[in-house]
Amino acid sequence: MSAYEEFKVLGADGSAGDHDPGLSDEGLLHCYRTMLMVRAFDDTAMKLQRSGRIGFSIPNRGIEATQVGAASALETKDWIFPSYRDFGMPLYHGVKVVDMMHNMFGNALDTAKGRQMPVHFSFEDPIRFISISSPIGTHIPQGVGAAHAMKMRGEDSVALISFGDGGTSSLGFHSGLNFAGVWKSPAVFLCQNNGYAISMPIEKQTASDGFAVKGEAYGIPGVVVDGNDLLAVRQVTREAVERARAGEGPTLIEALTFRMGGHSTSDDPTRYVPEELVAEWEEKDPVPRFEAYLASRGLWKEGDRETLYEECMAEVKEAADVAQATDAPSLETIFSDVYEEVPDHIRAQGEAAFDLLRRKGDAAAGDGAFPL
Ligand SMILES: Cc1ncc(C[n+]2csc(CCOP(=O)(O)OP(=O)(O)O)c2C)c(N)n1
């Protein structure tokens, strides 16, 4: 259901007509490898959670082309205000797997120093990837504010703001899109319509004709794209980024895709997703679809997926071992990074905590004791 026609580049057989992806062979292979890396990271995270090594993860299977296609349209001067299901965006831009793993373990090398949940990545370099927000939609006005600030400063960076179909029901969606529409902020809104918001199907999420059409109310053009077609997502995002950089304002992209796994490691999708629907989307898996395209350009052959996936797996496993062996954040990080000068009452609390640690030691996980 959508008021707009779905934009596609790739046929099921990998044909792309005379479409110019604007990427070298190496660039295309980088997109492919990134999708497989997302898959390897995802598969490993699930095992780490099931074996009790980490507390939580968020499945990405099925939506890799949306993430990687959109990320590939950005430059490193741009900003990403991500959804929690966007592993492919930092990976595409060169964030190291081990740095993502440090967050999954919440250790001392995690950029958030263990203060965030697993999967809530934040990176400054090589791209500005703003900390994921658990509360749905709160990052939409934040991203618009950042985009507006860039415009006021005369910078030509844009903000990609990514969220799910459920995110469109948040207050932040309304205030963010309204502001961006009025002020022509350099923002690109990426609504990843993956069928469900946890167990809520899209039919119950909105009574409107899809999600892209909602842009009209804010004076923002909407576009619908096949989210499992990496080149199509890349193309529409490039056009939206170009508009934003040229001062022509925001675009609302709706990428049609499907979450092939559960909502999170705490979910059982077999309770609410019909088997036939999963089978239907298995046929549209973005990875084989892109492989067919690469093969048509002589860049892929049978067996390459297995070889590359094994390589990605080896890198992810090593990263997990390194992250697990890294120390937890030290106690003083509870008191740092908030105030430039720590106020006396906070300093006193810190000193009491350090004293307790010295006298009684740290509480070990699982011993049932808390030193207070
Ligand atoms: C304000 C708020 N309400 C409810 C939740 C609980 N919650 C977490 S994820 C989620 C579903 C969001 O779905 P969607 O935006 O479609 O993203 P998807 O998980 O499908 O990628 C909900 C309701 C929350 N985190 N924040």
The ligand as a MOL file (V3000), in Angstrom:
LIG
                    3D

  0  0  0     0  0            999 V3000
M  V30 BEGIN CTAB
M  V30 COUNTS 26 27 0 0 0
M  V30 BEGIN ATOM
M  V30 1 C 8.6730 6.3020 23.1570 0
M  V30 2 C 8.8180 4.8170 23.1040 0
M  V30 3 N 7.7030 4.0550 23.1060 0
M  V30 4 C 7.8080 2.7120 23.0550 0
M  V30 5 C 9.0400 2.1160 23.0150 0
M  V30 6 C 9.1680 0.6100 22.9530 0
M  V30 7 N 9.6330 0.2170 21.6200 0 CHG=1
M  V30 8 C 10.9210 -0.0900 21.4030 0
M  V30 9 S 11.2140 -0.4780 19.8140 0
M  V30 10 C 9.6000 -0.2340 19.4000 0
M  V30 11 C 9.1300 -0.4490 17.9870 0
M  V30 12 C 9.5820 0.5830 17.0390 0
M  V30 13 O 9.2890 0.1630 15.7410 0
M  V30 14 P 9.8270 0.8760 14.4800 0
M  V30 15 O 9.9630 2.3270 14.7160 0
M  V30 16 O 8.9720 0.4470 13.3390 0
M  V30 17 O 11.3080 0.3030 14.2870 0
M  V30 18 P 11.7620 -1.1970 14.0090 0
M  V30 19 O 11.9650 -1.8330 15.3520 0
M  V30 20 O 10.7100 -1.8550 13.2040 0
M  V30 21 O 13.0560 -1.0910 13.2780 0
M  V30 22 C 8.8490 0.1400 20.5080 0
M  V30 23 C 7.4010 0.4100 20.4750 0
M  V30 24 C 10.1750 2.9580 23.0330 0
M  V30 25 N 11.4260 2.4610 22.9730 0
M  V30 26 N 10.0270 4.2990 23.0590 0
M  V30 END ATOM
M  V30 BEGIN BOND
M  V30 1 1 1 2
M  V30 2 1 2 3
M  V30 3 2 2 26
M  V30 4 2 3 4
M  V30 5 1 4 5
M  V30 6 1 5 6
M  V30 7 2 5 24
M  V30 8 1 6 7
M  V30 9 2 7 8
M  V30 10 1 7 22
M  V30 11 1 8 9
M  V30 12 1 9 10
M  V30 13 1 10 11
M  V30 14 2 10 22
M  V30 15 1 11 12
M  V30 16 1 12 13
M  V30 17 1 13 14
M  V30 18 2 14 15
M  V30 19 1 14 16
M  V30 20 1 14 17
M  V30 21 1 17 18
M  V30 22 2 18 19
M  V30 23 1 18 20
M  V30 24 1 18 21
M  V30 25 1 22 23
M  V30 26 1 24 25
M  V30 27 1 24 26
M  V30 END BOND
M  V30 END CTAB
M  END
